[in-house]
Amino acid sequence: MKREFVESGQVRQVFEANGVSDEQVREMEKQVMQGYGAIVPGSGGIKKIRCGAAGRGKRGGVRVLFADYPDAGVTYLLSALGKRQRADFNQSELKIIKQLKRQLDKIHGSK
């Protein structure tokens, strides 16, 4: 099934700042389509996946939060964080992203 990936400007900025190539983004997208990504506890179903960065691999790369709607054929890359910035998303960031996920759920008829 074909999938559209919609990324926020913030995600693109983090990719560029961390040297994430288009090839690395495509690899991450393939993994999302294969069902990879861990659900972030207390996030309303948001998933997190790692994306490798130039010369650092996945562990030193970028963490990406996404909302996946495979039946609708769309995945939203909501936010990203370079590991050099800090290790993880804070609670206020997750609260905002969770609200966005609720709106996307309404659009795509998910619970």
C-alpha positions in Angstrom: 0.0 0.0 0.0 1.2 3.5 -0.8 1.8 5.8 2.1 2.1 9.6 2.3 4.5 11.0 4.9 3.6 14.5 6.1 6.4 16.2 8.0 6.2 19.4 10.0 8.7 22.2 9.3 10.3 21.5 12.7 11.0 17.9 11.7 12.7 19.0 8.5 14.8 21.5 10.4 16.0 18.9 12.8 16.8 16.5 10.0 18.9 19.2 8.2 20.6 20.3 11.5 21.6 16.8 12.2 22.7 15.8 8.7 20.0 13.3 8.1 20.0 12.4 4.4 17.0 11.7 2.2 18.1 8.1 2.1 18.1 7.8 5.9 14.6 9.4 5.9 13.4 6.9 3.3 14.8 4.0 5.4 12.9 5.3 8.5 9.7 5.6 6.4 10.1 1.9 5.3 10.4 0.9 8.9 7.3 2.8 9.8 5.4 1.0 7.0 6.7 -2.3 8.4 5.2 -1.5 11.8 8.3 -0.4 13.6 8.1 2.3 16.3 7.3 2.1 20.0 4.2 3.7 21.5 5.2 6.5 23.9 3.5 5.8 27.2 0.7 8.2 28.0 0.8 9.8 24.6 -2.6 8.7 23.2 -1.0 6.4 20.6 1.9 8.5 19.4 4.9 6.4 18.3 8.6 7.1 18.5 11.3 5.8 16.1 14.9 6.6 15.6 16.4 7.9 12.3 20.1 7.7 11.7 22.2 10.8 11.1 25.3 11.3 9.1 28.2 9.4 10.8 26.3 8.7 14.0 23.8 5.9 13.1 20.5 5.5 14.8 21.6 5.7 18.4 23.2 9.0 17.9 20.8 10.3 15.4 17.3 11.7 15.6 14.2 10.6 17.5 10.9 11.2 15.6 7.4 11.2 17.0 4.7 10.2 14.6 1.0 9.4 14.2 0.4 6.6 11.8 -2.9 5.9 10.0 -2.1 3.0 7.7 -5.8 2.5 6.6 -5.8 6.1 5.4 -2.4 5.8 3.8 -0.8 8.6 5.8 1.8 9.1 8.5 2.4 12.4 10.2 5.9 13.1 11.4 5.0 15.4 14.3 8.2 16.3 16.0 11.9 15.4 16.0 14.7 15.7 18.4 18.4 15.4 17.7 20.2 13.3 20.4 22.8 16.0 20.7 20.0 18.4 21.8 18.8 16.1 24.6 17.8 12.5 25.3 14.0 12.7 25.1 10.9 14.9 24.8 9.6 16.6 27.9 6.1 16.3 29.3 4.9 19.7 28.0 6.0 18.8 24.5 4.2 15.5 24.7 1.0 17.2 26.0 0.9 19.4 22.9 1.7 16.6 20.5 -1.0 14.4 22.2 -3.6 17.2 21.6 -2.5 17.3 17.9 -2.9 13.5 17.8 -6.5 13.7 19.1 -7.3 16.1 16.3 -5.7 13.8 13.7 -7.7 10.9 15.1 -10.9 12.8 14.6 -9.9 13.6 11.0 -9.1 9.9 10.3 -11.9 8.4 12.3 -9.6 6.7 14.8 -10.0 6.2 18.5 
